[in-house]
């Protein structure tokens, strides 16, 4: 995760740390390299600009350059700015309602949405001791509902029985009723994926959200798609009130552009990171830990 960005930044900061005294020109030269490293990591240009401007302004402050360890001070400023860029605080799920709390999962096909639904259901069951019901509303892709049922068996999480021919809004209604009657704490709705941001499916998603009134609408996006992931998140957030983002395939993402741009561009917090194919490979997203990983 973030290996190439981490290596680039590491090179810049090793040079700074090794020096006893720093002048403004040294800081500006280092920031030019940071700028290139962030752009190569596929971070959105306006986000890079803001970051470099803010860090430079703080770092050339006389207190910093006159301190005993100016290099380390500059690295600390960069660390704090990275944490802020990543969303500052870890964002929890908001499930404190009269049960069942509803979590709706949305996203493009192949983003890892169904896998993430099962991972999150497993986490809620095992870590938070919630009684979880999962329901697939995906009537477009053949065998999507069966895929979720199989994942349910693997994770020991209940899934809504499949009724052939039922439409998404009706499945959502049936799922809600089942969750209420059977005393589930959380109902997870896995909606149909889409190949690209397409209006018919967006309308379907809105209709489901109207019926289900979810506490959480989580967008699942593939971090390997970099800026595309951020653009997808922007488009979705214009159509439905997303409460957060789950970034998948972070295990294979050496660059980190999606993670670093997401919050600033979309205003939505990253709540979880998918870090592998296994069903326990899901982590809560902690900006400070992620910044720590990037800076080594
Ligand atoms: P969907 O079409 O969005 O529902 O996508 P799926 O849930 O079927 O996932 C597509 C593929 O991505 C599967 O092979 C998953 O195992 C894989 N996948 C999902 N999340 C991750 C992740 O965080 N890391 C890795 N390496 N693979 C993942």
Boltz pocket constraint, residues with backbone or C-beta under 6 A from the ligand:
constraints:
  - pocket:
      binder: B
      contacts: [[A, 107], [A, 108], [A, 109], [A, 110], [A, 111], [A, 112], [A, 113], [A, 114], [A, 115], [A, 116], [A, 193], [A, 247], [A, 248], [A, 249], [A, 250], [A, 251], [A, 252], [A, 273], [A, 274], [A, 275], [A, 276], [A, 277], [A, 281]]
      max_distance: 6.0
